[in-house]
């Protein structure tokens, strides 16, 4: 009788509490995989498309440079129950980021801070030794996280093309 009571009590506790109370590794859904893409196309090609580097943390952060990856490119991130943090570099451009559970995080690129709520795409040009950064807000819901997907997103984008075509003409000013 005592054994039946113990089994019933344990079963009731498991039913009320649940069996899977393990914490999530990360409560932030990045919307896909993360990685780096570099292109070293023709020198007379389209800056940022035919030569450049992209780091992406799913669809939550895209850092896009006109650096062709010759200086190396890479990044890493880790998740925990409070969100995701990461860091990396694309050539001589360094960045770090924090994305908390609400998804509205912050990015630091070459000592400049940005809020992800204002856009998740960061164009970075370091042409001529000067770094310029422009933050863009675009819908990435249907973006394929590969070279073709990124190219399709930006190849005909006026802000993207103006930014990279003007590379080297402006001081580090965040515009």
N, C-alpha and C positions, 0 to 999 in steps of 0.2 A: 504494500500500500504506500509506503514511504517513497519507494522508487517511482511509482506512477505519479505521485504528487510532484516529485522533483522534476521528472521529465515534462509534466504539464506546465510547471512554473517556468522552466527554461524555455520551452516552446513559446509560451505567452510573452516572455521577455523579448525573445528574438523577433516575434511578430510585431510587437510594439516599437522596439528600438530599430529594427532592421539589421540585416546581416552585413551590409557593406558600408561601413562608416569610415573607410580609409580616405584620407585627404586627397584632393586632386593634385596632380603634379603641377599643373598650372591651370588657373581658372580663366586664362585669356585664350580665345580662339584666334589664331593668326590668319585664318582663312586660307591656309595652304602651306606648302613647304617653304623653306628659306634657302637662300644660296647666293652665289655670285655669278655674274655673266660678264665676260669681257669680249670685246671685238677689236680686232686690229686690221681693219679693212684698208682700202686705198687711202693714202694721205690726202688726196683731193676729194674724198668722200664726205658724207654728211657728218659733221661733228656731233658726237653723242650717239649717233646711230651706227655708222660704219666703223668708228673707232671710239671707244669709251668703255666704262665699267659700270655695272649696276649691282648694288647689294639690296636684297629684299628679305624682309621678315614677313613672309606670307603676303597678305594684302594690307598689313598694318603700317608698313614703313618701306619706302623705296628711296635709296640714295643713288643718284644717277650722275656720273661725272663724265667729263670729256678726256679723262685719263685712260689710256689704252691698256692698262694692266701691266705695263712693263716694269713698274715699281712694285708689283705685287698687289694682290687684292684678297681680302678675306674678312670674315667676321664670325662671331659666335654669339649665342644667346643661351640663357638658362631660365627655366621657369620654376615658380614656386607657388604656394597657395595665395600669395599676394599679387602675382603678376609675372611679367617677363622683363629681364634686363639683358643688355647686350652691348657689344662694342666691336669695332672693326676699322679697317682702313681700305681705301681705294687709292693706290699710289701714295702720294704724300698727304692725302685728305683723311683725317681721322674723325671718327664719330662714335657716339655712345647713345644709348636710349633706355628709357624705362616706360613700360606700358603696364599700368595697374589694372585691376579687375574691371574697372569701368571703361577701359580701352582708350581713355583720354590721357595720353602720356606726354613725355617731353623728349626732345632730341637735342643733342649738343654736337655741332659740326664745326670743327676748327674754332673752338672757343665762342661760338655763337649758339644761343639757346632758342628753341622753337617749341611751340605747343602743337601736338598732333591734331587737335580739334580744328586747326586752321588749314589742314591739308597733310597728306601722308607722303607726297612726292617732293623730294628735295633735289633740285638741279644744282650741281656744283661745278664751277669752272675754276681751274687753277692755271689757266693759260697765262704765260708771261710772268709767273711767280706771284700773281695776285689771286686771291680766292674770292669768288663771288658765289652767293647762294640765293636761290629763289625757291620759295615754297609754293606748291601748286595743290589745288584741291580738285581731284578728279574722281569719278565713280569707277572703282576697280572691281565691282561685283562680277563682271563677266570676263575679267582679264585672265588669260592663260599665263601662268607664271613660267614663261620661257622666252627665249630671244624673239621669236616671231610674235608672241603676244605683246611684249613691251614695244617692239618696233611698230606694230599696228596701232598701238595706243598713241604714240607720239610722233610718228613720221610726218604727219600733216598738221600737227598742233602748232599754231602761230606763236604762242608764248614760248614753247619749247625751242622752236627754231630761232626766234629772235634772241633768246637768252644765249644759246650756243654760238650763233653768228656774231654776236657782240662780244664774245669772250676776249678778255685781255684789254678791253677799252675802259673798264670801270674799276675803281678801287673796291676793296672788301667793304661792302655796305649793306648786304642782306637783300638787295633788290635785283 
